[in-house]
Amino acid sequence: MLLHISPSLRHVTVLPAKGVREFIKVKVGSRKFSYRMVFYSLLFFTFLLRFVFVLTAMDTIDGETKCSTVGCLGKRLGPRILGRRLESNVPQVIYQVLEEPVSQDEIQGDGDIPQTLEDFVAEMKDVRPDAKTFASRLKAMVTLLEQRTRTAKIQEYLYRHVASSSIPKQLHCLALRLANEHSTNANARLQLPSPEFVPALVDNSFFHFVLASDNILATSVVASSLVHNSLHPEKVVLHIITDRKTLSPMQAWFSLNPLTPAIIEVKGLHHFDWFAKGKVPVLEAMEKDQKVRSQFRGGSSAIVANNTEKPYVIAAKLQALSPKYNSLMNHIRIHLPELFPSLNKVVFLDDDIVVQTDLSALWDIDMDGKVNGAVETCTGEDKFVMSKRFKSYLNFSHPMIAKNFDPSECAWAYGMNIFDLEAWRTTNISHTYHYWLEENLKSDLSLWQLGTLPPGLIAFHGHVHIIDPFWHMLGLGYQDNTSIADAETAGVIHFNGRAKPWLDIAFPQLRKLWTKYVNFSDKFIKSCHIRAS
């Protein structure tokens, strides 16, 4: 049998096998072809002609009267097939209008700009404008909405900055009531620890943890979660360091709420001999840092008033004003070897973490001669939190940074760190830290802007041992897409970010992981109206 194609290209007829030889003879003369070759050739030709017919019909419908089949094929299949580029159907005048700059006065002076997409569509249907008017109205609407979105975003950042930087009245109430209790109740002035446990403070057979904070409620949660989840609480020693104003209420809390059999030490910075005598580099750096920031930033009002910078840049500058970045509690970890000269190894905990497992296994980790055991923050499923490299914290446009460091090098996290103090004492880490603090101040904060982690990345460079991410889960104060199931499986969860669990802006579904360790039956907690939600 044989295929027969009608002139219209719309019908394909199967001829009887009897007439095949005659058909071939007429068409191809005396040359010999196999039936199979003829069959496949005709079949291919059939599909090709039909394809060209359809394309030609489409071009005719579109109004293109003169179009060769090859040209139409090139237009339909694109530039990679027949070398012809697709032509845009958008009038050039629209591009011209959209590329023209729009002045602020022009937007504010036009009171009838459509406020929503529905308003815009209704106006276009009613007026039926030309392309230029259409583009002008669309541009005005989008520009207006962009400005409103930017303003709202900046206001959100400002409110979050104020909320995260202020001391909630409940925490202020707790500190005042405990300070009063300390002055009137002898049981709130107990020596911590009691004399029989003092030798344990320098005994390296115990598990020593260090926490520096002026937040009593946050410190109580860290301490409670640490002891509650310990397999050997009798071997736990928690060294709490605080400032002079918080010492009395902090001592009152742990005198009235002992975590027996764990050993709790509460000590003020002014109690350390090395800190009270002579020059302390970190204090000098902080004083200079505070002056530079006040001049360099101009305060939150000046930052928000900037109309040229992107919202995320404004957010970063607001964050740089946070008091925690100029808090001595945040810098004190760089002096651990001097603070605890008799100890060989400590675990340093931030006050915005919750311990969910026994941490004694950290002492079994082989640090391989390194000083700082930390979780790296450049790998993991959470691309927002676990995508941090040196370029995320340091300014590599500055030649001093670019010359000394690799922007793609993986960063690591503060919050839960193992420090080998013996190894630390053989290095110049503390000196390096203070050197770079000074250099950043000399450069008007152009090497980095935020916190103690950037100088920490520099000072501990080459001295970090990466530990399993199970030990430290980050980001619970930045975003609320962390699942409860994932958070509950981590050894330590860290509410780093602005949404601290003791603030009203905390994420409700994550906050309960923190509030489970708050003693809501305590009379001071009740009287200050500190609640779970």
C-alpha positions in Angstrom: 0.0 0.0 0.0 1.0 3.7 -0.4 0.1 7.1 1.1 -1.6 9.6 -1.2 -1.6 13.3 -0.2 -4.4 15.5 -1.3 -3.6 19.0 -2.7 -5.2 20.6 0.3 -2.8 18.8 2.6 -5.7 17.9 4.8 -6.3 14.3 3.7 -4.0 11.3 3.5 -5.3 8.3 1.5 -3.9 4.8 1.6 -3.6 3.4 -2.0 -4.0 -0.3 -2.6 -0.8 -2.2 -2.9 -1.7 -3.2 -6.4 -1.0 0.2 -7.9 2.2 0.8 -6.1 4.6 -0.2 -8.8 2.8 1.9 -11.4 2.8 4.9 -9.1 6.5 4.7 -8.6 7.3 4.1 -12.2 5.4 7.3 -13.2 7.0 9.4 -10.5 10.6 8.3 -10.5 11.2 6.8 -13.9 13.5 3.8 -14.2 15.5 4.3 -10.9 15.0 1.6 -8.4 13.8 2.4 -4.8 12.6 0.1 -2.1 9.0 0.4 -1.0 10.2 1.2 2.6 12.3 4.1 1.4 9.5 5.5 -0.6 7.1 5.0 2.3 9.2 6.9 4.9 10.1 9.6 2.4 6.5 10.3 1.7 5.6 10.1 5.3 8.2 12.7 6.3 7.2 14.9 3.4 3.6 14.7 4.5 4.3 15.9 8.0 6.6 18.7 6.7 4.0 20.1 4.3 1.3 19.9 6.9 3.4 21.7 9.4 4.2 24.5 6.9 0.5 24.7 6.1 -0.4 25.3 9.7 2.3 27.9 10.2 1.3 29.7 7.0 -2.3 29.7 8.1 -1.3 31.2 11.5 0.7 34.0 9.8 -2.3 34.7 7.5 -4.6 35.0 10.6 -2.1 37.4 12.2 -2.2 39.6 9.1 1.2 38.7 7.7 0.3 38.3 4.0 3.8 37.8 2.5 5.6 35.1 4.4 7.8 32.4 3.0 7.4 29.0 4.6 11.0 29.1 5.8 10.7 32.6 7.2 7.5 31.7 9.1 9.2 28.6 10.4 12.1 30.6 11.7 9.7 33.1 13.3 7.7 30.4 15.1 10.6 28.2 16.3 12.8 31.1 17.4 16.4 32.4 16.7 18.2 29.2 17.6 16.6 27.2 14.8 16.7 29.4 11.7 18.6 32.5 13.0 15.7 34.8 13.1 14.8 36.9 16.2 11.3 37.2 17.5 10.0 40.8 17.2 8.3 42.4 20.2 4.7 43.3 19.8 5.0 46.0 22.6 5.0 49.5 21.1 8.3 51.3 21.5 6.6 54.3 23.1 5.8 52.2 26.2 9.4 51.5 26.8 10.2 55.2 26.4 7.7 56.2 29.0 8.7 53.6 31.5 12.4 54.5 31.2 11.8 58.2 31.9 12.5 59.3 35.5 9.6 60.3 37.7 10.0 63.2 40.1 8.5 63.1 43.6 6.6 66.3 42.9 5.0 64.7 39.9 3.7 61.8 41.9 2.5 63.9 44.8 0.8 66.4 42.5 -1.3 63.9 40.7 -4.2 63.2 43.0 -6.1 60.8 40.7 -3.5 58.1 40.4 -5.2 54.7 40.6 -4.8 53.2 44.0 -5.3 49.5 43.1 -5.0 47.2 40.1 -8.9 47.1 39.9 -9.0 50.9 39.7 -6.4 50.9 37.0 -8.2 48.3 34.9 -11.6 50.1 35.3 -10.0 53.4 34.2 -8.4 51.8 31.1 -11.7 50.2 30.1 -13.5 53.5 30.5 -11.0 55.8 28.8 -9.5 53.5 26.1 -6.3 55.4 26.1 -3.4 55.3 23.6 -0.2 53.3 24.4 1.6 56.4 25.8 -1.2 57.3 28.2 -1.5 53.7 29.2 2.2 53.5 30.1 2.1 56.8 31.9 -0.8 55.8 34.1 0.7 52.4 34.8 4.0 53.9 35.7 2.5 56.4 38.1 0.5 53.8 39.9 3.4 51.4 40.3 5.7 54.2 41.5 3.2 55.4 44.1 2.7 51.8 45.4 6.5 51.3 45.5 6.9 54.4 47.6 4.2 53.4 50.0 5.6 49.9 50.3 9.1 51.3 51.0 7.7 53.6 53.7 5.8 50.8 55.3 8.8 48.5 55.3 11.0 51.2 56.9 8.4 51.9 59.5 8.3 48.1 60.3 12.1 48.0 60.7 12.0 51.1 62.9 9.3 49.6 65.2 11.1 46.4 65.4 14.3 48.2 66.3 12.5 50.1 69.1 10.8 47.0 70.4 14.0 44.9 70.4 16.2 47.7 71.9 13.8 48.6 74.7 13.6 46.8 78.1 10.0 45.5 78.6 8.4 46.8 81.7 7.9 43.2 83.0 11.7 42.7 83.0 12.3 46.0 84.6 9.7 45.2 87.2 11.4 41.8 87.9 14.8 43.5 88.4 13.4 46.2 90.8 11.4 43.7 92.9 14.4 41.3 93.2 16.7 44.2 94.1 14.3 45.2 96.9 14.1 41.6 98.0 17.9 41.4 98.1 18.0 44.4 100.5 15.3 43.2 102.9 15.6 39.4 102.9 18.7 37.6 104.1 17.7 34.5 102.2 18.1 36.5 99.0 21.7 37.4 99.9 23.2 34.0 100.1 26.7 33.4 99.0 26.7 31.7 95.6 28.0 29.1 95.7 28.0 28.2 99.4 31.5 27.8 100.9 31.6 24.0 100.7 31.3 24.2 96.9 33.8 26.9 96.2 36.6 24.4 95.4 34.5 23.1 92.5 34.8 26.5 90.8 38.4 25.7 89.7 38.1 21.9 89.5 38.5 20.7 85.9 36.7 17.4 86.6 33.5 19.4 86.6 31.6 20.7 83.5 32.1 24.4 83.5 29.6 26.7 81.7 29.9 30.5 81.4 27.0 32.9 80.8 27.4 36.7 80.7 24.1 38.6 80.9 22.2 41.5 82.6 18.8 39.8 81.8 17.6 37.9 84.8 14.7 36.2 83.2 16.7 35.0 80.2 19.5 33.8 82.4 17.1 31.8 84.5 15.8 30.0 81.4 19.3 29.1 80.3 20.3 27.9 83.7 17.1 25.9 84.2 17.2 24.3 80.8 20.9 23.4 81.2 20.4 21.7 84.6 17.1 20.1 83.8 18.5 18.3 80.7 21.8 17.3 82.3 22.5 13.6 82.9 24.9 14.6 85.7 23.6 17.9 87.2 25.8 17.4 90.2 28.8 17.9 87.9 27.5 21.1 86.4 29.1 24.4 87.4 27.5 27.5 85.9 29.5 30.8 86.1 27.1 33.7 85.7 28.8 37.1 85.0 26.8 40.3 85.2 27.2 44.0 85.6 27.2 46.0 88.8 23.5 47.1 88.6 22.2 43.6 88.0 24.3 41.8 90.5 22.0 42.1 93.5 18.7 41.1 91.7 20.6 38.2 89.9 22.0 37.0 93.2 18.5 37.2 94.8 16.9 35.1 92.0 19.4 32.3 92.3 19.4 32.4 96.1 15.7 32.0 96.1 15.6 29.6 93.2 18.5 27.2 93.7 19.2 24.6 91.0 20.5 21.9 93.3 22.6 19.8 92.8 24.2 22.0 90.2 26.6 24.7 91.4 25.8 28.3 90.5 28.2 31.1 90.8 27.0 34.7 90.4 29.7 37.3 90.0 30.0 40.9 89.0 32.6 42.1 86.5 33.9 44.5 89.1 34.8 41.4 91.2 37.5 40.3 88.8 40.9 41.7 89.8 42.3 42.0 86.3 39.2 43.9 85.2 39.3 46.4 88.0 43.0 47.3 87.6 44.8 49.0 84.8 43.7 49.5 81.2 41.1 47.1 79.7 41.4 47.2 75.9 37.8 46.1 75.2 36.4 48.9 77.5 38.5 51.6 75.7 37.3 50.2 72.3 33.7 50.3 73.5 33.9 53.9 74.6 35.4 54.9 71.2 32.9 52.7 69.4 29.9 54.5 71.1 31.2 57.9 70.1 31.9 56.9 66.5 28.5 55.3 66.1 26.7 58.4 67.4 28.5 60.6 64.9 28.5 58.1 62.0 24.9 57.1 62.2 23.2 60.2 63.4 20.6 58.3 65.3 17.5 56.3 64.1 15.7 59.4 62.9 18.5 60.3 60.5 18.6 56.8 59.2 14.9 56.5 58.5 14.8 59.9 56.9 17.2 58.8 54.1 15.2 58.5 50.9 17.8 57.0 48.7 18.9 53.8 50.5 17.1 50.5 50.1 15.1 49.3 53.1 17.4 46.4 53.9 20.3 48.8 54.1 18.3 51.0 56.5 17.5 47.8 58.5 21.2 47.0 58.9 22.0 50.5 60.1 19.2 50.4 62.6 20.5 47.1 63.8 23.9 48.6 64.3 22.4 51.0 66.8 21.2 48.2 69.0 22.6 48.5 72.6 23.6 44.9 72.6 26.3 45.6 70.1 27.9 48.0 72.5 27.3 45.8 75.6 30.3 44.6 77.6 28.4 41.4 78.1 28.7 40.8 74.4 32.5 41.4 74.4 33.4 39.6 77.6 34.0 36.2 76.0 37.2 37.4 74.4 38.7 37.6 78.0 37.8 34.1 79.1 41.4 33.0 79.6 41.9 35.9 82.0 38.6 35.5 83.7 39.1 31.8 84.5 42.9 31.3 84.7 42.6 27.9 86.5 40.2 26.2 84.0 41.2 24.2 80.9 37.9 24.1 79.0 34.5 25.9 79.2 31.3 26.1 77.2 30.2 29.7 76.7 26.4 30.2 76.4 24.5 33.3 75.2 21.4 34.3 77.2 19.0 33.8 74.2 19.5 30.1 74.0 17.6 27.1 75.4 19.4 23.8 76.2 17.5 20.7 75.2 20.0 17.9 75.8 22.8 16.9 78.0 25.9 18.9 77.1 28.5 16.9 79.0 29.3 15.1 75.7 30.9 18.3 74.4 33.9 17.6 76.7 34.5 14.4 74.8 35.0 16.2 71.4 38.6 16.1 70.2 39.3 19.8 69.3 42.4 18.7 67.4 44.4 21.5 69.0 41.9 24.2 68.0 40.6 26.8 70.4 37.0 27.4 69.5 34.4 24.6 68.8 31.6 26.1 66.8 28.8 25.2 64.3 29.5 26.5 60.8 26.7 28.6 59.2 27.3 28.2 55.4 25.6 24.8 54.9 22.2 23.5 55.8 18.6 23.3 54.6 17.7 26.8 55.9 19.2 29.0 53.2 18.3 32.2 55.1 20.2 31.4 58.3 22.7 28.8 57.1 24.1 30.7 54.2 26.6 32.9 56.0 30.2 33.3 54.8 32.9 35.9 55.6 31.5 38.2 53.0 28.2 38.3 54.9 29.9 40.1 57.8 33.1 41.7 56.6 33.4 44.6 54.0 35.5 43.1 51.2 35.5 46.4 49.3 38.0 47.6 51.9 41.6 46.6 50.9 42.6 45.7 54.4 39.8 43.0 54.5 40.3 41.9 50.9 44.0 41.4 51.4 43.7 39.1 54.5 40.6 37.0 54.1 38.6 34.9 51.6 35.0 36.2 51.1 33.7 32.6 50.4 35.1 31.2 53.6 32.4 29.6 55.8 31.4 31.6 58.8 30.6 30.1 62.2 28.3 31.0 65.1 28.5 32.4 68.6 25.9 31.3 71.1 27.1 27.9 72.1 30.9 27.5 71.9 33.4 25.1 73.4 36.6 27.0 74.3 39.9 25.2 75.0 41.4 27.7 77.3 44.7 25.9 77.5 45.2 26.1 73.7 43.9 29.7 73.7 46.6 30.8 76.1 49.3 29.8 73.6 47.9 32.1 70.9 47.5 35.8 70.3 43.7 35.6 69.7 42.8 38.3 72.3 45.5 40.7 71.0 44.3 40.2 67.4 40.7 40.9 68.4 41.6 44.2 70.0 43.8 45.2 67.1 41.0 44.8 64.6 38.6 46.6 66.9 40.9 49.6 66.8 41.4 49.3 63.0 37.6 49.3 62.5 37.2 52.4 64.7 40.0 54.2 62.7 38.2 53.4 59.5 34.8 54.8 60.7 33.3 51.3 61.1 34.1 50.6 57.4 35.6 47.1 58.0 32.3 45.8 59.5 29.3 47.4 61.2 27.6 44.9 63.5 28.4 43.1 66.7 31.2 41.0 68.1 31.1 38.2 65.5 33.0 40.0 62.7 36.1 40.6 65.0 35.6 37.1 66.3 35.7 35.6 62.8 39.0 37.5 62.4 40.6 36.8 65.8 39.7 33.0 65.8 40.7 32.6 62.1 42.5 29.3 61.8 41.6 28.3 65.4 38.1 27.0 64.9 37.0 23.3 65.1 33.7 22.7 63.4 31.2 20.6 65.4 28.0 18.8 64.5 25.1 21.2 63.8 22.9 19.2 66.2 24.6 21.1 69.0 23.4 24.5 67.9 20.3 25.5 65.9 20.2 29.1 64.9 17.7 31.6 63.6 14.7 31.3 65.9 14.7 35.1 66.4 14.9 35.9 62.7 12.1 33.9 61.1 9.1 31.8 61.9 9.4 29.1 59.3 11.5 26.9 61.6 9.3 23.9 62.4 8.7 22.9 66.0 9.6 19.3 65.1 13.0 20.4 63.8 13.6 22.7 66.7 12.8 20.0 69.3 15.4 17.7 67.9 18.3 20.2 68.3 20.6 20.1 71.3 20.6 23.8 71.7 18.2 26.3 70.1 19.2 29.9 69.6 16.8 32.8 69.4 19.4 35.0 67.7 17.7 38.0 65.9 15.4 40.7 67.1 12.4 38.5 68.0 13.7 37.5 71.4 11.4 35.1 73.2 10.8 37.5 76.2 9.6 40.2 73.8 6.1 40.7 72.4 7.5 40.5 68.9 8.6 36.9 69.4 7.2 34.2 67.1 4.4 32.6 69.1 4.8 29.0 67.9 8.6 29.1 68.8 8.3 31.1 72.0 6.7 28.1 73.8 10.1 26.2 73.5 11.5 29.0 75.8 8.5 29.6 78.1 8.5 25.9 79.2 11.5 26.7 81.4 10.0 29.9 83.0 8.8 29.3 86.5 5.4 31.0 86.2 4.5 30.0 89.8 7.2 32.2 91.2 5.7 35.2 93.1 7.9 37.7 91.4 7.1 36.4 88.0 3.4 36.6 88.8 3.6 40.1 90.4 5.3 41.4 87.3 2.7 39.9 85.0 5.1 37.8 83.0 3.0 35.3 81.1 3.5 32.5 78.7 1.7 34.3 75.9 
